[in-house]
Amino acid sequence: MDDSTLDKLLQDLKDQNEAVRDAATAELWRIWFTQKGELGLELLNRAQFLLEMGQSDQAEATLTQIIHNYPDFAEAWNRRAVLYYLQKCYEQSKQDCEQVIRLNPHHFGAWHGLGLCQAALGNYTKAIEAFRKALDIQPYALINQKLILECTAMMS
């Protein structure tokens, strides 16, 4: 993806028109999931299927193997972060979110996930910072605004 396409999609996330924002969000997710082509997408889908079948260990092993083979595949790191978060392994999830952000600083999902991990770990100031970063990218994502308020309340 060239920089002008990325810039346009990121700008569209800030558009007042919800349909424009939704289309940009869907396109960014499509780009991120297909970063490594059809094979990468198939591997992510396999991991998701294993997770849905309750085979968390196999899903984790699949995602870890994808990351080993494609260390720059941000969405593989993000999917494993989601898996760790669901398993309440917040520190591991946080580390994977941080890797996603190093690879793709515009990944609003990873910023949101990082905020969730920080909140779960009781690091409310850091959680607020992460949710604000997500809001910088995707300002109409009301969930991040709500979570900022919840974290602020937890600090008082």
DSSP file with accessible surface (Angstrom, degrees, kcal/mol):
  #  RESIDUE AA STRUCTURE BP1 BP2  ACC     N-H-->O    O-->H-N    N-H-->O    O-->H-N    TCO  KAPPA ALPHA  PHI   PSI    X-CA   Y-CA   Z-CA
    1    1 A M              0   0  118      0, 0.0     2,-0.1     0, 0.0     0, 0.0   0.000 360.0 360.0 360.0 132.7    0.0    0.0    0.0
    2    2 A D     >  -     0   0   88      1,-0.1     4,-2.1     4,-0.0     3,-0.3  -0.374 360.0-109.8 -83.1 163.3    1.4    3.4   -0.9
    3    3 A D  H  > S+     0   0  123      1,-0.2     4,-3.0     2,-0.2     5,-0.2   0.841 115.5  56.6 -62.1 -35.0    1.6    6.3    1.5
    4    4 A S  H  > S+     0   0   82      2,-0.2     4,-2.2     1,-0.2    -1,-0.2   0.895 107.7  48.2 -67.4 -36.6   -1.1    8.3   -0.3
    5    5 A T  H  > S+     0   0   58     -3,-0.3     4,-2.5     2,-0.2    -2,-0.2   0.937 114.0  46.6 -65.5 -46.4   -3.6    5.5    0.1
    6    6 A L  H  X S+     0   0   24     -4,-2.1     4,-2.9     1,-0.2     5,-0.2   0.934 111.9  50.9 -60.3 -47.3   -2.8    5.1    3.8
    7    7 A D  H  X S+     0   0   98     -4,-3.0     4,-2.4     1,-0.2    -1,-0.2   0.904 110.6  49.3 -58.2 -41.9   -3.0    8.8    4.3
    8    8 A K  H  X S+     0   0  122     -4,-2.2     4,-2.5     2,-0.2    -1,-0.2   0.931 112.4  47.1 -64.2 -45.5   -6.4    8.9    2.6
    9    9 A L  H  X S+     0   0   18     -4,-2.5     4,-1.3     2,-0.2    -2,-0.2   0.919 112.6  49.2 -63.5 -42.7   -7.8    6.0    4.7
   10   10 A L  H  < S+     0   0   19     -4,-2.9     4,-0.4     1,-0.2     3,-0.3   0.893 112.1  48.8 -65.0 -37.4   -6.4    7.6    7.9
   11   11 A Q  H >< S+     0   0  126     -4,-2.4     3,-1.7    -5,-0.2    -1,-0.2   0.895 106.0  57.6 -67.1 -38.4   -8.0   10.9    7.0
   12   12 A D  H >< S+     0   0   25     -4,-2.5     3,-1.4     1,-0.3    -1,-0.2   0.780  93.8  67.0 -64.1 -25.8  -11.3    9.1    6.2
   13   13 A L  T 3< S+     0   0    1     -4,-1.3   127,-0.5    -3,-0.3    -1,-0.3   0.733 102.6  48.1 -64.3 -19.5  -11.4    7.8    9.8
   14   14 A K  T <  S+     0   0   82     -3,-1.7    -1,-0.3    -4,-0.4    -2,-0.2   0.375  85.7 122.0-100.7   1.6  -11.8   11.4   10.9
   15   15 A D    <   -     0   0   61     -3,-1.4     6,-0.1    -4,-0.2   125,-0.1  -0.320  65.9-132.8 -67.7 146.7  -14.6   12.1    8.4
   16   16 A Q  S    S+     0   0  168      4,-0.1     2,-0.6     5,-0.0    -1,-0.1   0.781  86.6  88.9 -69.2 -24.3  -18.0   13.3    9.8
   17   17 A N     >  -     0   0   84      1,-0.2     4,-2.1    -5,-0.1     3,-0.3  -0.635  68.9-153.6 -81.4 118.1  -19.8   10.8    7.5
   18   18 A E  H  > S+     0   0  120     -2,-0.6     4,-3.0     1,-0.2     5,-0.2   0.864  93.8  56.5 -60.0 -37.9  -20.1    7.5    9.3
   19   19 A A  H  > S+     0   0   66      2,-0.2     4,-2.3     1,-0.2    -1,-0.2   0.900 107.4  48.9 -63.2 -38.7  -20.3    5.5    6.1
   20   20 A V  H  > S+     0   0   43     -3,-0.3     4,-2.3     2,-0.2    -2,-0.2   0.932 113.3  47.1 -65.2 -45.3  -16.9    7.0    5.0
   21   21 A R  H  X S+     0   0   38     -4,-2.1     4,-2.7     1,-0.2    -2,-0.2   0.922 112.1  49.8 -61.8 -45.0  -15.4    6.1    8.4
   22   22 A D  H  X S+     0   0   89     -4,-3.0     4,-2.6     1,-0.2    -1,-0.2   0.902 110.7  49.5 -63.2 -40.3  -16.8    2.6    8.3
   23   23 A A  H  X S+     0   0   63     -4,-2.3     4,-2.4    -5,-0.2    -1,-0.2   0.917 112.2  47.9 -64.8 -41.9  -15.5    2.0    4.8
   24   24 A A  H  X S+     0   0    2     -4,-2.3     4,-2.6     2,-0.2    -2,-0.2   0.919 111.6  50.4 -65.3 -41.8  -12.0    3.2    5.8
   25   25 A T  H  X S+     0   0   26     -4,-2.7     4,-2.4     1,-0.2    -2,-0.2   0.945 111.9  47.2 -60.7 -47.4  -12.0    1.1    8.9
   26   26 A A  H  X S+     0   0   61     -4,-2.6     4,-2.4     1,-0.2    -1,-0.2   0.902 112.3  50.1 -62.8 -40.0  -13.0   -2.0    6.9
   27   27 A E  H  X S+     0   0   64     -4,-2.4     4,-2.7     2,-0.2    -1,-0.2   0.910 109.4  50.5 -68.1 -40.2  -10.4   -1.3    4.3
   28   28 A L  H  X S+     0   0    0     -4,-2.6     4,-2.8     2,-0.2     5,-0.2   0.942 111.1  48.5 -62.2 -45.0   -7.6   -0.9    6.8
   29   29 A W  H  X S+     0   0   67     -4,-2.4     4,-2.8     2,-0.2     5,-0.2   0.927 111.4  51.0 -60.2 -41.7   -8.5   -4.2    8.5
   30   30 A R  H  X S+     0   0  128     -4,-2.4     4,-1.9     1,-0.2    -2,-0.2   0.942 111.8  47.0 -60.5 -46.5   -8.6   -5.9    5.1
   31   31 A I  H  < S+     0   0   23     -4,-2.7     4,-0.2     1,-0.2    -1,-0.2   0.923 113.5  48.3 -61.1 -44.9   -5.1   -4.5    4.3
   32   32 A W  H >< S+     0   0   14     -4,-2.8     3,-0.9     1,-0.2    43,-0.4   0.908 112.9  46.9 -65.5 -41.3   -3.7   -5.5    7.7
   33   33 A F  H 3< S+     0   0   44     -4,-2.8     3,-0.3     1,-0.2    -1,-0.2   0.801 117.0  43.7 -70.4 -28.7   -5.1   -9.0    7.5
   34   34 A T  T >< S+     0   0   34     -4,-1.9     3,-2.5    -5,-0.2    -1,-0.2   0.215  74.9 116.0-102.7  16.4   -3.8   -9.5    3.9
   35   35 A Q  T <  S+     0   0   84     -3,-0.9    -1,-0.2     1,-0.3    -2,-0.1   0.839  85.9  39.2 -52.4 -37.1   -0.4   -8.0    4.4
   36   36 A K  T 3> S-     0   0   58      1,-0.4     4,-1.3    -3,-0.3     3,-0.3   0.041 117.1-117.2-104.9  25.6    1.2  -11.4    3.7
   37   37 A G  H <>  -     0   0   34     -3,-2.5     4,-2.2     1,-0.2    -1,-0.4  -0.190  58.5 -34.9  76.0-165.9   -1.2  -12.3    0.9
   38   38 A E  H  > S+     0   0  147      1,-0.2     4,-2.7     2,-0.2    -1,-0.2   0.858 136.5  54.9 -63.7 -37.1   -3.6  -15.2    0.8
   39   39 A L  H  > S+     0   0   97     -3,-0.3     4,-2.6     2,-0.2    -1,-0.2   0.948 108.9  47.7 -64.0 -46.2   -1.4  -17.5    2.7
   40   40 A G  H  X S+     0   0    0     -4,-1.3     4,-2.3     1,-0.2    -2,-0.2   0.921 113.0  48.6 -59.5 -44.2   -1.1  -15.1    5.6
   41   41 A L  H  X S+     0   0   36     -4,-2.2     4,-2.7     1,-0.2    -1,-0.2   0.926 110.6  51.0 -62.1 -43.2   -4.8  -14.6    5.6
   42   42 A E  H  X S+     0   0   96     -4,-2.7     4,-2.4     1,-0.2    -2,-0.2   0.907 109.7  50.3 -62.3 -40.7   -5.4  -18.3    5.6
   43   43 A L  H  X S+     0   0   23     -4,-2.6     4,-2.3     2,-0.2    -1,-0.2   0.921 111.2  48.1 -65.2 -42.0   -3.1  -18.8    8.5
   44   44 A L  H  X S+     0   0    3     -4,-2.3     4,-2.5     1,-0.2    -2,-0.2   0.914 111.7  50.6 -63.0 -41.5   -4.8  -16.1   10.5
   45   45 A N  H  X S+     0   0   77     -4,-2.7     4,-2.5     2,-0.2    -2,-0.2   0.883 108.3  52.6 -63.5 -37.7   -8.2  -17.7    9.7
   46   46 A R  H  X S+     0   0  119     -4,-2.4     4,-2.5     2,-0.2    -1,-0.2   0.931 109.9  48.2 -63.0 -44.8   -6.9  -21.1   10.8
   47   47 A A  H  X S+     0   0    4     -4,-2.3     4,-2.4     1,-0.2    -2,-0.2   0.917 111.8  49.8 -62.5 -42.2   -5.8  -19.6   14.1
   48   48 A Q  H  X S+     0   0   64     -4,-2.5     4,-2.7     2,-0.2    -2,-0.2   0.909 109.6  51.3 -63.6 -41.2   -9.2  -17.9   14.5
   49   49 A F  H  X S+     0   0  119     -4,-2.5     4,-1.8     2,-0.2    -2,-0.2   0.930 109.8  49.7 -60.7 -45.3  -11.0  -21.2   13.8
   50   50 A L  H  <>S+     0   0   24     -4,-2.5     5,-2.9     1,-0.2    -1,-0.2   0.915 111.0  49.9 -60.4 -42.3   -8.9  -23.0   16.4
   51   51 A L  H ><5S+     0   0   34     -4,-2.4     3,-1.8     1,-0.2    -2,-0.2   0.932 109.9  49.9 -62.0 -45.1   -9.7  -20.3   18.9
   52   52 A E  H 3<5S+     0   0  134     -4,-2.7    -1,-0.2     1,-0.3    -2,-0.2   0.793 107.0  56.1 -65.3 -26.6  -13.4  -20.5   18.2
   53   53 A M  T 3<5S-     0   0  108     -4,-1.8    -1,-0.3    -5,-0.2    -2,-0.2   0.375 121.8-108.2 -85.3   4.1  -13.3  -24.3   18.6
   54   54 A G  T < 5S+     0   0   60     -3,-1.8     2,-1.0    -5,-0.1     3,-0.2   0.650  81.9 129.3  81.0  14.8  -11.8  -23.8   22.0
   55   55 A Q     >< +     0   0   77     -5,-2.9     4,-2.4    -6,-0.2     5,-0.2  -0.523  20.8 158.2-102.0  66.3   -8.4  -25.0   21.0
   56   56 A S  H  >  +     0   0   37     -2,-1.0     4,-2.9     1,-0.2     5,-0.2   0.859  69.1  54.5 -60.0 -41.2   -6.5  -22.0   22.5
   57   57 A D  H  > S+     0   0  121     -3,-0.2     4,-2.4     1,-0.2    -1,-0.2   0.921 111.6  44.6 -62.4 -42.3   -3.2  -23.8   22.8
   58   58 A Q  H  > S+     0   0   95      2,-0.2     4,-2.5     1,-0.2    -2,-0.2   0.882 112.6  52.1 -69.3 -36.7   -3.2  -24.8   19.1
   59   59 A A  H  X S+     0   0    1     -4,-2.4     4,-2.7     2,-0.2    -2,-0.2   0.936 111.3  47.2 -63.1 -45.0   -4.3  -21.2   18.1
   60   60 A E  H  X S+     0   0   51     -4,-2.9     4,-2.9     1,-0.2     5,-0.2   0.925 111.8  50.1 -62.0 -44.3   -1.4  -19.8   20.1
   61   61 A A  H  X S+     0   0   60     -4,-2.4     4,-2.3     2,-0.2    -1,-0.2   0.912 111.4  49.4 -61.9 -39.9    1.0  -22.2   18.5
   62   62 A T  H  X S+     0   0   28     -4,-2.5     4,-2.4     2,-0.2    -2,-0.2   0.941 113.1  45.6 -64.0 -47.3   -0.3  -21.3   15.1
   63   63 A L  H  X S+     0   0    6     -4,-2.7     4,-2.6     1,-0.2    -2,-0.2   0.910 112.0  51.7 -64.4 -40.0    0.0  -17.6   15.7
   64   64 A T  H  X S+     0   0   53     -4,-2.9     4,-2.4    -5,-0.2    -1,-0.2   0.904 110.2  49.5 -63.5 -38.8    3.5  -18.0   17.2
   65   65 A Q  H  X S+     0   0  102     -4,-2.3     4,-2.5    -5,-0.2    -2,-0.2   0.913 109.8  50.9 -66.8 -40.4    4.6  -20.0   14.2
   66   66 A I  H  X S+     0   0    3     -4,-2.4     4,-2.9     2,-0.2    -2,-0.2   0.940 111.4  48.3 -60.4 -46.0    3.2  -17.3   11.9
   67   67 A I  H  < S+     0   0   12     -4,-2.6    -2,-0.2     1,-0.2    -1,-0.2   0.899 110.6  51.4 -62.3 -39.2    5.1  -14.6   13.9
   68   68 A H  H  < S+     0   0  142     -4,-2.4    -1,-0.2     1,-0.2    -2,-0.2   0.922 117.1  39.2 -62.4 -43.8    8.3  -16.8   13.6
   69   69 A N  H  < S+     0   0   87     -4,-2.5    -2,-0.2     1,-0.3    -1,-0.2   0.801 132.4  25.2 -75.9 -32.9    7.9  -17.1    9.9
   70   70 A Y    ><  +     0   0   63     -4,-2.9     3,-2.3    -5,-0.2    -1,-0.3  -0.642  66.2 172.2-133.0  73.8    6.7  -13.5    9.3
   71   71 A P  T 3  S+     0   0   77      0, 0.0    -1,-0.1     0, 0.0    -4,-0.1   0.707  80.6  54.9 -63.1 -15.8    8.1  -11.3   12.2
   72   72 A D  T 3  S+     0   0   74      1,-0.1     2,-1.4     4,-0.0     3,-0.1   0.323  75.2 112.2 -97.6  10.1    6.9   -8.1   10.4
   73   73 A F    X>  -     0   0    0     -3,-2.3     4,-1.5     1,-0.2     3,-0.9  -0.643  47.6-173.4 -85.8  89.8    3.3   -9.4   10.1
   74   74 A A  H 3> S+     0   0    5     -2,-1.4     4,-2.4     1,-0.3    -1,-0.2   0.852  77.9  56.8 -56.6 -39.1    1.6   -6.9   12.5
   75   75 A E  H 3> S+     0   0    0    -43,-0.4     4,-2.8     1,-0.2    -1,-0.3   0.836 101.8  56.0 -69.4 -27.7   -1.8   -8.6   12.4
   76   76 A A  H <> S+     0   0    0     -3,-0.9     4,-2.1     2,-0.2    -1,-0.2   0.937 110.0  46.3 -65.4 -43.2   -0.4  -11.9   13.5
   77   77 A W  H  X S+     0   0   40     -4,-1.5     4,-2.3     1,-0.2    -2,-0.2   0.906 113.1  50.5 -61.4 -41.7    1.1  -10.2   16.6
   78   78 A N  H  X S+     0   0    7     -4,-2.4     4,-2.3     1,-0.2    -2,-0.2   0.909 108.5  50.6 -65.6 -42.1   -2.3   -8.4   17.1
   79   79 A R  H  X S+     0   0   50     -4,-2.8     4,-2.2     2,-0.2    -1,-0.2   0.895 111.5  48.6 -63.1 -39.5   -4.3  -11.7   16.8
   80   80 A R  H  X S+     0   0   29     -4,-2.1     4,-2.9     2,-0.2     5,-0.2   0.901 108.2  54.8 -69.0 -35.0   -2.0  -13.3   19.4
   81   81 A A  H  X S+     0   0    1     -4,-2.3     4,-2.5     2,-0.2    -2,-0.2   0.916 108.2  49.4 -60.6 -42.1   -2.4  -10.2   21.6
   82   82 A V  H  X S+     0   0   49     -4,-2.3     4,-2.6     2,-0.2    -2,-0.2   0.936 110.6  50.2 -61.9 -46.1   -6.2  -10.7   21.4
   83   83 A L  H  X S+     0   0    1     -4,-2.2     4,-1.6     1,-0.2    -2,-0.2   0.942 111.8  47.4 -58.2 -48.1   -5.8  -14.4   22.4
   84   84 A Y  H  <>S+     0   0   11     -4,-2.9     5,-3.0     1,-0.2    -1,-0.2   0.897 110.6  52.5 -62.0 -39.3   -3.6  -13.5   25.3
   85   85 A Y  H ><5S+     0   0   72     -4,-2.5     3,-2.0     1,-0.2    -1,-0.2   0.938 107.7  50.8 -62.6 -44.5   -6.0  -10.8   26.5
   86   86 A L  H 3<5S+     0   0  108     -4,-2.6    -1,-0.2     1,-0.3    -2,-0.2   0.818 109.6  51.4 -62.5 -29.5   -8.9  -13.3   26.3
   87   87 A Q  T 3<5S-     0   0   62     -4,-1.6    -1,-0.3    -5,-0.2    -2,-0.2   0.366 117.6-116.5 -85.9   3.8   -6.8  -15.7   28.5
   88   88 A K  T < 5S+     0   0  146     -3,-2.0     2,-1.3     1,-0.2    -3,-0.2   0.729  72.7 138.3  64.1  25.3   -6.2  -12.9   30.9
   89   89 A C     >< +     0   0   38     -5,-3.0     4,-2.4     1,-0.2     5,-0.2  -0.630  22.9 166.2 -94.3  71.7   -2.4  -12.9   30.2
   90   90 A Y  H  >  +     0   0   53     -2,-1.3     4,-2.8     1,-0.2    -1,-0.2   0.838  65.8  52.6 -67.2 -36.3   -2.4   -9.1   30.2
   91   91 A E  H  > S+     0   0   85      2,-0.2     4,-2.3    -3,-0.2    -1,-0.2   0.934 112.9  45.1 -65.8 -44.4    1.4   -8.6   30.3
   92   92 A Q  H  > S+     0   0   82      2,-0.2     4,-2.2     1,-0.2    -2,-0.2   0.917 114.2  49.6 -64.2 -42.0    2.0  -10.9   27.3
   93   93 A S  H  X S+     0   0    2     -4,-2.4     4,-2.8     2,-0.2    -2,-0.2   0.928 109.4  52.1 -61.8 -43.9   -0.9   -9.2   25.4
   94   94 A K  H  X S+     0   0   27     -4,-2.8     4,-2.6     1,-0.2    -2,-0.2   0.924 108.5  50.9 -58.1 -45.7    0.5   -5.8   26.2
   95   95 A Q  H  X S+     0   0   97     -4,-2.3     4,-1.8     1,-0.2    -1,-0.2   0.911 111.3  47.4 -61.7 -41.0    3.9   -6.8   24.8
   96   96 A D  H  X S+     0   0    8     -4,-2.2     4,-2.4     2,-0.2    -1,-0.2   0.908 110.4  52.3 -68.6 -39.0    2.3   -8.1   21.6
   97   97 A C  H  X S+     0   0    2     -4,-2.8     4,-2.5     1,-0.2    -2,-0.2   0.924 108.0  52.2 -59.6 -43.3    0.3   -4.9   21.3
   98   98 A E  H  X S+     0   0   59     -4,-2.6     4,-2.0     1,-0.2    -1,-0.2   0.882 108.8  50.3 -61.7 -36.4    3.5   -2.9   21.7
   99   99 A Q  H  X S+     0   0   40     -4,-1.8     4,-2.2     2,-0.2    -1,-0.2   0.915 108.3  52.3 -68.3 -41.3    5.1   -4.9   18.9
  100  100 A V  H  X S+     0   0    0     -4,-2.4     4,-3.1     1,-0.2    -2,-0.2   0.943 110.0  49.3 -56.7 -46.4    2.1   -4.3   16.6
  101  101 A I  H  < S+     0   0   21     -4,-2.5    -1,-0.2     1,-0.2    -2,-0.2   0.873 107.9  53.3 -65.5 -35.9    2.5   -0.5   17.3
  102  102 A R  H  < S+     0   0  162     -4,-2.0    -1,-0.2     1,-0.2    -2,-0.2   0.913 117.5  38.3 -62.4 -40.8    6.2   -0.7   16.5
  103  103 A L  H  < S+     0   0   64     -4,-2.2    -2,-0.2     1,-0.3    -1,-0.2   0.822 136.8  16.1 -77.5 -34.2    5.4   -2.3   13.2
  104  104 A N    ><  -     0   0   21     -4,-3.1     3,-2.1    -5,-0.2    -1,-0.3  -0.719  62.0-176.3-144.9  86.3    2.2   -0.3   12.4
  105  105 A P  T 3  S+     0   0   72      0, 0.0    -4,-0.1     0, 0.0    -3,-0.1   0.643  84.4  60.6 -64.6 -11.2    1.9    2.9   14.5
  106  106 A H  T 3   +     0   0   67     -5,-0.0     2,-1.6    31,-0.0     3,-0.1   0.333  69.4 121.6 -94.1   6.0   -1.5    3.6   12.9
  107  107 A H    <>  -     0   0    0     -3,-2.1     4,-2.0     1,-0.2     3,-0.5  -0.529  38.3-177.4 -77.5  91.3   -3.1    0.3   14.2
  108  108 A F  H  > S+     0   0    9     -2,-1.6     4,-2.4     1,-0.2    -1,-0.2   0.826  79.8  59.2 -60.8 -30.6   -6.0    1.7   16.3
  109  109 A G  H  > S+     0   0   17      2,-0.2     4,-2.7     1,-0.2    -1,-0.2   0.908 106.0  47.2 -65.4 -39.3   -6.9   -1.8   17.3
  110  110 A A  H  > S+     0   0    0     -3,-0.5     4,-2.9     2,-0.2    -2,-0.2   0.889 111.2  50.8 -70.8 -38.0   -3.5   -2.4   18.9
  111  111 A W  H  X S+     0   0   39     -4,-2.0     4,-2.2     2,-0.2    -2,-0.2   0.929 112.6  47.3 -62.6 -42.5   -3.7    1.0   20.7
  112  112 A H  H  X S+     0   0   46     -4,-2.4     4,-2.4     2,-0.2    -2,-0.2   0.945 113.2  48.4 -62.0 -46.3   -7.1    0.1   22.0
  113  113 A G  H  X S+     0   0   15     -4,-2.7     4,-2.5     1,-0.2    -2,-0.2   0.892 108.6  53.4 -61.8 -40.3   -5.8   -3.3   23.1
  114  114 A L  H  X S+     0   0   15     -4,-2.9     4,-2.8     1,-0.2    -1,-0.2   0.919 108.7  50.5 -60.9 -41.3   -2.8   -1.8   24.8
  115  115 A G  H  X S+     0   0    0     -4,-2.2     4,-2.7     1,-0.2    -2,-0.2   0.919 109.2  50.7 -61.6 -43.3   -5.2    0.5   26.7
  116  116 A L  H  X S+     0   0   40     -4,-2.4     4,-2.5     2,-0.2    -1,-0.2   0.915 112.1  47.5 -61.0 -43.1   -7.3   -2.5   27.8
  117  117 A C  H  X S+     0   0    0     -4,-2.5     4,-2.0     2,-0.2     6,-0.2   0.932 111.6  49.2 -64.3 -46.0   -4.2   -4.4   29.0
  118  118 A Q  H  <>S+     0   0   10     -4,-2.8     5,-2.8     1,-0.2     4,-0.3   0.911 112.4  48.7 -61.2 -41.2   -2.9   -1.4   30.9
  119  119 A A  H ><5S+     0   0   24     -4,-2.7     3,-1.6     1,-0.2    -1,-0.2   0.927 110.0  51.3 -63.4 -43.9   -6.3   -0.9   32.5
  120  120 A A  H 3<5S+     0   0   43     -4,-2.5    -1,-0.2     1,-0.3    -2,-0.2   0.830 110.1  50.3 -63.1 -29.8   -6.4   -4.6   33.4
  121  121 A L  T 3<5S-     0   0   63     -4,-2.0    -1,-0.3    -5,-0.2    -2,-0.2   0.444 120.3-111.2 -86.6  -0.8   -3.0   -4.3   35.0
  122  122 A G  T < 5S+     0   0   36     -3,-1.6     2,-1.4    -4,-0.3    -3,-0.2   0.576  78.3 131.8  83.0  10.2   -4.1   -1.2   37.0
  123  123 A N     >< +     0   0   65     -5,-2.8     4,-2.3    -6,-0.2     5,-0.2  -0.584  24.0 164.5 -92.7  72.9   -1.9    1.2   35.0
  124  124 A Y  H  >  +     0   0   60     -2,-1.4     4,-2.7     1,-0.2    -1,-0.2   0.854  68.6  53.1 -68.2 -35.3   -4.7    3.7   34.4
  125  125 A T  H  > S+     0   0   81      1,-0.2     4,-2.1     2,-0.2    -1,-0.2   0.941 113.3  44.2 -63.8 -45.3   -2.6    6.6   33.3
  126  126 A K  H  > S+     0   0  117      2,-0.2     4,-2.1     1,-0.2    -2,-0.2   0.860 111.8  54.4 -66.6 -35.3   -0.9    4.5   30.7
  127  127 A A  H  X S+     0   0    0     -4,-2.3     4,-2.9     2,-0.2     5,-0.2   0.941 107.8  49.4 -62.1 -46.1   -4.3    3.1   29.7
  128  128 A I  H  X S+     0   0   11     -4,-2.7     4,-2.6     1,-0.2    -2,-0.2   0.918 109.1  53.0 -60.2 -42.3   -5.6    6.6   29.1
  129  129 A E  H  X S+     0   0  111     -4,-2.1     4,-1.9     1,-0.2    -1,-0.2   0.916 111.3  46.2 -59.0 -43.7   -2.6    7.4   27.0
  130  130 A A  H  X S+     0   0    2     -4,-2.1     4,-2.3     2,-0.2    -2,-0.2   0.920 111.9  49.6 -67.4 -43.9   -3.2    4.4   24.8
  131  131 A F  H  X S+     0   0    1     -4,-2.9     4,-2.3     1,-0.2    -1,-0.2   0.881 110.1  52.5 -63.2 -35.2   -6.9    5.1   24.4
  132  132 A R  H  X S+     0   0  138     -4,-2.6     4,-2.2    -5,-0.2    -1,-0.2   0.889 107.4  51.4 -66.5 -38.8   -6.1    8.7   23.5
  133  133 A K  H  X S+     0   0   99     -4,-1.9     4,-1.4     2,-0.2    -2,-0.2   0.920 109.8  49.9 -62.3 -42.3   -3.6    7.5   20.8
  134  134 A A  H  X S+     0   0    0     -4,-2.3     4,-2.9     1,-0.2     3,-0.3   0.913 110.9  50.0 -61.4 -41.2   -6.4    5.3   19.5
  135  135 A L  H  < S+     0   0   27     -4,-2.3    -1,-0.2     1,-0.2    -2,-0.2   0.838 102.7  60.2 -67.7 -32.3   -8.7    8.3   19.5
  136  136 A D  H  < S+     0   0  103     -4,-2.2    -1,-0.2     1,-0.2    -2,-0.2   0.884 115.5  35.3 -59.4 -36.8   -6.1   10.4   17.6
  137  137 A I  H  < S+     0   0   17     -4,-1.4    -2,-0.2    -3,-0.3    -1,-0.2   0.877 135.9  22.4 -83.3 -39.9   -6.4    7.8   14.8
  138  138 A Q    ><  +     0   0   35     -4,-2.9     3,-2.0    -5,-0.2    -1,-0.2  -0.685  70.0 175.2-131.7  74.9  -10.1    7.0   15.1
  139  139 A P  T 3  S+     0   0   43      0, 0.0    -1,-0.1     0, 0.0  -125,-0.1   0.676  75.5  57.5 -65.7 -17.5  -11.7   10.0   16.8
  140  140 A Y  T 3  S+     0   0   99   -127,-0.5     2,-1.6  -125,-0.1     3,-0.1   0.381  71.4 114.8 -93.7   5.9  -15.3    8.8   16.5
  141  141 A A    X>  -     0   0   16     -3,-2.0     3,-1.1     1,-0.2     4,-1.0  -0.591  46.2-173.4 -77.3  91.5  -14.6    5.5   18.4
  142  142 A L  H 3> S+     0   0  118     -2,-1.6     4,-2.7     1,-0.3     5,-0.2   0.781  74.2  70.0 -61.1 -27.8  -16.8    6.2   21.3
  143  143 A I  H 3> S+     0   0   82      1,-0.2     4,-2.5     2,-0.2    -1,-0.3   0.896  98.2  50.6 -59.9 -37.6  -15.7    3.1   23.2
  144  144 A N  H <> S+     0   0    3     -3,-1.1     4,-2.1     2,-0.2    -1,-0.2   0.897 109.1  50.5 -68.9 -37.1  -12.2    4.7   23.7
  145  145 A Q  H  X S+     0   0   83     -4,-1.0     4,-2.0     2,-0.2    -2,-0.2   0.934 111.7  48.7 -62.5 -43.7  -13.9    7.9   25.1
  146  146 A K  H  X S+     0   0  107     -4,-2.7     4,-2.3     1,-0.2    -2,-0.2   0.913 110.8  50.1 -62.0 -43.0  -15.9    5.7   27.5
  147  147 A L  H  X S+     0   0   21     -4,-2.5     4,-2.7     1,-0.2    -1,-0.2   0.853 106.6  55.2 -68.5 -33.4  -12.8    3.8   28.6
  148  148 A I  H  X S+     0   0   18     -4,-2.1     4,-2.6     2,-0.2    -1,-0.2   0.939 109.3  47.7 -62.1 -44.2  -10.9    7.0   29.2
  149  149 A L  H  X S+     0   0  126     -4,-2.0     4,-2.4     1,-0.2    -2,-0.2   0.920 111.8  49.8 -63.2 -42.0  -13.7    8.1   31.5
  150  150 A E  H  X S+     0   0   86     -4,-2.3     4,-2.0     2,-0.2    -1,-0.2   0.915 112.3  47.1 -63.5 -42.8  -13.8    4.8   33.3
  151  151 A C  H  X S+     0   0    6     -4,-2.7     4,-1.2     2,-0.2    -1,-0.2   0.901 110.5  52.5 -66.2 -39.1  -10.0    4.8   33.8
  152  152 A T  H >X S+     0   0   66     -4,-2.6     4,-0.7     1,-0.2     3,-0.5   0.919 109.3  49.8 -61.4 -42.6  -10.2    8.4   35.1
  153  153 A A  H >< S+     0   0   61     -4,-2.4     3,-0.9     1,-0.2    -1,-0.2   0.883 106.2  56.0 -63.9 -36.2  -12.8    7.4   37.6
  154  154 A M  H 3< S+     0   0  113     -4,-2.0    -1,-0.2     1,-0.2    -2,-0.2   0.779 103.5  56.0 -68.4 -23.4  -10.7    4.5   38.8
  155  155 A M  H <<        0   0   96     -4,-1.2    -1,-0.2    -3,-0.5    -2,-0.2   0.656 360.0 360.0 -82.4 -15.8   -7.9    6.9   39.6
  156  156 A S    <<        0   0  133     -3,-0.9    -3,-0.0    -4,-0.7     0, 0.0  -0.326 360.0 360.0 -94.2 360.0  -10.0    9.1   41.9
